[in-house]
Amino acid sequence: MAGNITLTMIKPMAVHKGFIVPILDKINKGGFQIIALKMVWMNKPEARVFYKNLKDKPFFNSLIRFMTSGPIVVAILRKENAVEEYRKLIGSTDPKKAEVGTIRREYASSIEKNAVHGSDSDENAIIESDFFFSKIERFGLEDLA
C-alpha cells in the first residue's frame, strides 16, 4: 500500500473554528478516499512521540502546546501517489505563500496554526497512520461491497 496512503490531521485551531466539514469536503473533492477517521485529543507525551523527529527544532515546545490544546481529527487518506497529491491540496506551511484554493490558504491562521498536517513521505505516512490507527480501524469502499 506504500505510495497510496497519507495521514492528515485537522489541527486544534481548525477544529475549534468549525472547519472539519469544509476541509473533509475539500479532501473528498480532491479525489481522496477516507479509509480511517476519528477525533482525538492528544496528551503531551503522545504529541512528543508523534513529533519526536522535530525535538531539536526551536518551535518544538510551542508545537506540542498547540497540538495538545484541543481535539484534532485524524484520517488516513487513500489515492494514487497520496503523499504528493495531498501536499499539493494542502499547500505551503505558510498560508500566505500557499496557492489559492489550497486548504492552508483557505483555513490556516499562521505557519504554526496551519490548519492541517500531511505526511511528508510514503514511509512517514505508514508510521503516522500506525501511530493513530490499528488495522481493524481502516476501511475501504471495497470493504462495504
C-alpha positions as CSV (number, residue, x, y, z in Angstrom):
1,M,0.0,0.0,0.0
2,A,3.0,2.3,0.1
3,G,2.5,5.3,-2.1
4,N,-1.2,5.1,-1.8
5,I,-1.9,6.4,1.7
6,T,-1.2,9.6,3.6
7,L,-2.2,10.8,7.1
8,T,-3.8,14.1,7.8
9,M,-4.7,15.8,11.0
10,I,-7.1,18.7,11.2
11,K,-5.4,20.7,13.9
12,P,-7.0,22.2,17.1
13,M,-7.5,25.7,15.7
14,A,-9.3,24.4,12.6
15,V,-11.4,22.1,14.7
16,H,-12.3,24.9,17.1
17,K,-13.3,27.2,14.2
18,G,-15.6,24.6,12.8
19,F,-13.6,23.8,9.7
20,I,-13.8,20.0,9.9
21,V,-16.6,19.5,7.4
22,P,-15.3,22.0,4.8
23,I,-11.8,20.5,5.0
24,L,-13.1,17.0,4.7
25,D,-15.3,18.1,1.7
26,K,-12.2,19.5,0.0
27,I,-10.3,16.2,0.6
28,N,-13.2,14.3,-0.9
29,K,-13.5,16.6,-3.9
30,G,-9.7,16.2,-4.3
31,G,-10.3,12.5,-5.1
32,F,-9.1,11.0,-1.8
33,Q,-10.9,8.1,-0.2
34,I,-11.1,8.4,3.6
35,I,-10.2,4.9,4.9
36,A,-10.0,5.8,8.6
37,L,-11.3,8.7,10.6
38,K,-11.6,9.8,14.2
39,M,-11.4,12.7,16.6
40,V,-8.8,12.5,19.4
41,W,-7.2,14.8,21.9
42,M,-3.5,14.1,22.2
43,N,-1.8,14.5,25.5
44,K,1.8,15.9,25.7
45,P,3.6,12.5,25.9
46,E,1.7,11.3,22.8
47,A,2.5,14.5,21.0
48,R,6.2,14.3,21.9
49,V,6.3,10.8,20.5
50,F,4.5,11.8,17.3
51,Y,6.8,14.8,16.7
52,K,10.0,13.2,18.0
53,N,11.7,14.0,14.7
54,L,11.3,17.7,15.4
55,K,12.5,17.6,19.1
56,D,15.6,19.7,18.2
57,K,13.7,22.4,16.4
58,P,13.2,25.8,18.2
59,F,9.4,25.6,17.7
60,F,9.1,22.1,19.3
61,N,7.6,23.1,22.6
62,S,5.1,25.6,21.1
63,L,4.1,22.9,18.6
64,I,3.4,20.4,21.5
65,R,1.4,23.1,23.4
66,F,-0.6,23.9,20.3
67,M,-1.3,20.3,19.2
68,T,-2.4,19.4,22.7
69,S,-4.6,22.5,23.1
70,G,-7.8,20.8,21.8
71,P,-9.1,17.9,19.8
72,I,-7.9,17.0,16.4
73,V,-9.4,15.0,13.6
74,V,-7.1,12.4,12.1
75,A,-7.6,10.4,8.9
76,I,-5.9,8.1,6.6
77,L,-6.4,9.1,3.0
78,R,-6.0,6.8,0.0
79,K,-5.3,7.9,-3.5
80,E,-2.6,7.1,-6.1
81,N,0.6,9.0,-5.1
82,A,-1.2,10.1,-2.0
83,V,1.5,12.0,-0.2
84,E,2.5,14.2,-3.1
85,E,-1.2,14.7,-4.2
86,Y,-2.2,15.7,-0.7
87,R,0.7,18.1,-0.2
88,K,-0.5,19.9,-3.4
89,L,-4.0,20.1,-2.0
90,I,-2.9,21.5,1.4
91,G,-0.4,24.0,0.1
92,S,2.6,25.6,1.7
93,T,3.1,25.5,5.5
94,D,2.9,29.3,5.4
95,P,-0.7,30.1,4.4
96,K,0.4,33.5,2.9
97,K,2.6,31.5,0.5
98,A,0.1,28.8,-0.2
99,E,-1.7,28.7,-3.6
100,V,-5.2,30.0,-3.9
101,G,-7.7,27.1,-3.3
102,T,-5.4,25.1,-1.1
103,I,-6.6,24.0,2.4
104,R,-4.0,26.0,4.2
105,R,-4.7,29.2,2.2
106,E,-8.4,28.9,3.0
107,Y,-8.4,27.7,6.6
108,A,-5.0,28.4,8.3
109,S,-4.2,31.4,10.6
110,S,-0.4,31.2,10.5
111,I,2.6,29.0,9.9
112,E,2.1,27.3,13.3
113,K,-1.6,27.2,13.1
114,N,-1.7,26.0,9.6
115,A,-5.0,24.0,9.8
116,V,-3.8,20.6,8.7
117,H,-0.9,18.1,8.8
118,G,0.1,16.0,5.9
119,S,2.7,13.2,5.8
120,D,5.9,14.2,4.1
121,S,6.9,10.8,2.7
122,D,5.5,7.4,2.0
123,E,7.5,6.0,4.9
124,N,6.2,8.6,7.3
125,A,2.6,8.1,6.1
126,I,2.8,4.5,7.2
127,I,4.5,5.3,10.6
128,E,2.0,8.1,11.3
129,S,-1.0,6.0,10.3
130,D,0.1,3.2,12.5
131,F,0.5,5.7,15.4
132,F,-3.2,6.6,15.3
133,F,-5.0,3.6,13.8
134,S,-5.0,-0.1,14.3
135,K,-5.5,-2.3,11.2
136,I,-9.1,-3.0,12.2
137,E,-9.9,0.7,12.1
138,R,-9.1,1.0,8.4
139,F,-11.7,0.5,5.7
140,G,-12.0,1.0,2.0
141,L,-15.1,1.2,-0.3
142,E,-14.4,-2.4,-1.3
143,D,-14.9,-3.4,2.3
144,L,-18.6,-2.4,2.0
145,A,-19.4,-4.4,-1.1
